[in-house]
Amino acid sequence: MHSFDDLHDVMLVSRSQAGDRAALELLIRRYQRVLYTVALRMLGHAREARDATRVALVRTHTLLSLRHPDYGFFHAAHRLLVDECLDRLRSRPHLPTRAPIVDEDAGDAMLFRTLTFDERRHRMHGAILQLLPELRAVVVLRHVAGLSYDETAITLDLSRETVRSRLHLARQQLGERLMAWSVVSTLPPEDETLLQDAIDCELDYRGREARDRVLAAHTNAHARATALRDLGHLLNSLGPEEPPGDLTTQVLSQIHTADTIH
């Protein structure tokens, strides 16, 4: 079943395919902020994020011109953007093999809590940029773009379980780096999974009941749940960022040029 936003997108895509530039501009303006923020958190540089967002939006228009309108602007744009960001990251000469734990003030949980909100955001963004690109992608799609496990799986062409596993691993590495988390959770893997799924709103009624039993049975489960929730809130604070004011104009101009040539 389509949501209202999905149906609105289908209408706008259909109109843009018929040559309605106003509909195309509305689509671009609707999604450019979240797409730019995703690119910025993936790449770390404003100019590169602008270029990646522009490329993804132009490619989305080209792709949807060859598809049925209900193919989906939202998922197509996110998938093409992440592909563009991953290509750019993989072309860089030096990529981390793991989020490093040793850094100035890294892993000092007491110090981290004394930082201002903006300072914590800055540290968090820096830690994300130390993750492997594949881990970085799931964190950014979940916490910046707000995608569910299933939506992230569709966007990255992965299984739901792979998305969940990578997201949990990424969070663990961020917690080790910034909040002095133990390298290994003291909870059994299935209980850890319940707590992680809970902060992602991915538990059904039975799952919530199971989580409540874990919280009641393990004295350290509450502390772990709180730590996960705090990390999730900080990750959620990393967006949105305002894109450059000329981004829409650049995208429309490039699309117009391409359409004229063809």
N, C-alpha and C positions, 0 to 999 in steps of 0.2 A: 504494500500500500504506500502510495506517495504521500509525503507531508505537504503542507501548503507551500513551504519554501521550495520543495522539489518541483511542484506543479508550476510555481511562478517562474522558476528557472527554465523549465521546458518551454513555457510560453515565450520567454525572452530569447532563448536559443533559436526557436522557430522563427521569431520575427527578425533576429539578426541574420539568419540564413537567407531571409527574403530581402536583405539589404537595408534593414532598419538600423541605422547607426546609433540612434538614441537607445535602442534596446541593448545593443552591444556595449555601449558606454555604461549603461546601468549595471550590466553584469560585471564589467571590469571594476567599477567603483564599489560594487557590493563585496567583492572578494579580495581586492588588492591589499587591504590592510592586513588581514590574517595571513595571506600568502607571503607578503613582504616580511612579516614578523617571523614566520616559519623559516624563511630563507636567512634572515638575520641571525636567528639562533642556531641555525645549521652551519653557517659560513663564518660568522663573526665580524664581517666587514660590511658597512652600509652600502658602499658603491657596488660591491659584488652581489649583495642581496638584491639591490635594485635591478641589476642586469639579469640575474637569474629569474626574478619575478617577471620581468618584461618578456624574456624568452619563453617562460612557461605559459603566460597568457596568450602570446601570439600562437604558440603551438596548440594550445587548447582550442582556439578559434579555428585553426586549420583542421584539427582532428574532428571537431564537431560538424564542420562543413561537409564531412564525408560520412557522417553517421546520422542515425535517427535522432531527433531533438531530445528524446528522453534518455539518451545515453548518459547524461549527467555532467553538468558543468563543474559542480563542486568536486566530485571525485577525480574527474579527468584533470582538472587544474592542479589539485594536490599531488596526484601521481606524477604528472609531468614536472612539477616543481621539485619534488624530492629526487626524481631521476636526474634533473639538471644539477641539483646541489651535490648529490653523490658523485656524479661525474667530475665536478669541479674539485671536490675533496680528494678523490682518488688520483687526480692529476698533480696534486701537491707532492713535493719531494719527500716530506717527512710527516708521517702519520703516527699517532700514538698506538702502541700495542695494548695498552691498558691505561685507565685513568691513574696517573701517578698519585701516591699517597703522601710522598715527602715534598713539601713546598713550604714557603714562609707561612707560619701560623696554620698550616694545614692540619686537620684532624684535632684541633684544639676546640673542643665543643664549648667550653666555658667562654673562650674568647669570641667564638662565632656568635654566641648569644648576646654579647655586649655590643656587637656592631649595629649600626643603624639599618633600617629596612633596605635603603638603597645600597648600602655596602654589602649586605647579604645577597641582594639580587645580583650585584656585580660579581661577587665571588661565585655564585651559582652559575651564572652564564659562563664564566671562565672555566669552571669545572666541566660543564657540558661540552665545551670545545675540546676537552681532553679525552672525551669518550671516542671509541671507535665510531666511524660514520654510521654503521648499521645500528648501533645502540643509540646513537644520537638521534637518528631518524624517528625511532619509536617514542622516545621521550618527548621530542618536540611535537610530533603529531598528537600524542595523548594530552600533553599539558599546555601546549600553546594553541594548537588548532582545535583541541577539545574532542578529538575523535575517539570513538569506542574501540574496544579490541577488534570487533568485526570490521568496522570501517577502516581501521589501520591495516588490518590483514588484506582487505581489498585493495587499498592504496599501494601497499608494498608487495602485493602478490605473494603473501606468506600465509601460513596456516595461523589460526587463532592461537594455538598453543605456542608457536614460535614467537608471535608478538608478545604474548604474556611473559614468556621466559626471558626475552630480551629486555623487556621493560623492567622486570624484577631485578635482573642483573645490573642494568644501568643505574637503577635507584640505589642498589647496594653499593656500587662503586662511588656514587656521589655522596652517600652517607658516610662511607669510610673517609673520603677526602675532606669533607667539610664538618662532620659532626662526630667524629671519633667513634663511628660504629665498629663493632667487632667484625672481623673478616667473615665470620660464619655466624648466622643466626642461631640463637640458643633454642629456638623452637623447631619441632619436626617440620620437614618440608611442606607437608600438607596443611599444617596450621599456619605457616608463613604465607602460603598461597592464599588462604582464606583472608588473612589480614590485608594482604596487598590488593586482592580483588575487591575488598570492601571499600578502600579509598578510591577505587575506580568506578564505584557503583555498578559492579559487574556480578553481584550476588543476587540470586533469586531468594524466595522465602526460605527454602531449605538451607541455602548457603548462609543466610543471616542467622538462622537458628544454630548452625554449626559453629559460626564465628562466636556467637554468644557463649556457647559451651567452652570454646577454647579460652575465652577471656575469663570464664569462671574457674577453669581447671588449672591454669598456669599463672603463677604470681607475676612472672615477667612479661606476660602477654600484653598487659595494659601499657607498660612502658614502650614496648615495641610498636604497638598500635599508635601511640601518641607520636613516637619518632617518625613513623611513616606518614602520619597525617601532617605533621609539621613540614616534612620534606615536600609533600604533595602541595601544600599551600604555597610554599616558596616557589616551587616550579610553576604553579598556576599564575604566579605574579609576573612572569616573564613576558607577558603580552597584554594588550597589543601595542605595537609601535606604529607611529604614523609614517606612511611611505612618503617618498619625495613628492612634492606637489606637481611635478611634471610627468609622473609615471603614466597616468592615464593618457595624456597627450602623446607620449612616446609610443605606447602600445597601439593606439588608434592609428597613428601615422604609419607605423610599420605594417599594420594589417592593411591599411589602404594602399600602400605601395605594393605589397605582395599581391593584393587582389587586382590591382591595375595591370601588373605585369602578366598575370595569368588570364 
